[in-house]
Amino acid sequence: MHSAEDIEVQLWEYIDGVCDSAARERISQLIATDDAWKQQYTVLMAFHSEMERIEPGHPSMRFTRNVMEQIAKNSLATPANTYINKWVVRSIASVMALLLGSAITYALMRVDWPEKVPNGLFSQSRFSSGGYITYIIMAHALVCVLIADTLLRRKRKRVLEN
């Protein structure tokens, strides 16, 4: 004996026409001979005909606009903002820039400059004096202060906007 769910599944296949010819003939015989199958078939056919008679509902003319407005209200955060801290990235970039500048400065100081350069612009004695090193360190410090000031202003602006 078949369960009610099994009968319903087979009848829907029969009504929709998706079963093969042997199953179709077997189900039509069961509908004709078995009262349970016949009763379930009558219920499903009534439902099927009612569903075909009802026209599908159409959304309102403004449906799309309403949906888009709701999506715009709940603006989606970009995935990178959820797991990347901008301060960490900027700090790492600042340290790398400082290390690169220091390495270039050190390399330029250790170069064996030729003594005979026109007008003596690049004599080794000029670079080995403490004045140039001090100026370079001061320039690095000034750049770091400017970067920190820019980052803090951006952060304050974002806090004030929210």
Secondary structure, 3 states (H helix, E strand, C coil): CCCHHHHHHHHHHHHHCCCCHHHHHHHHHHHHHCHHHHHHHHHHHHHHHHHHHCCCCCCCCCHHHHHHHHHHHCCCCCHHHHHCCHHHHHHHHHHHHHHHHHHHHHHHHHCCCCCCCHHHCCCHHHHHCHHHHHHHHHHHHHHHHHHHHHHHHHHHHHHHHC
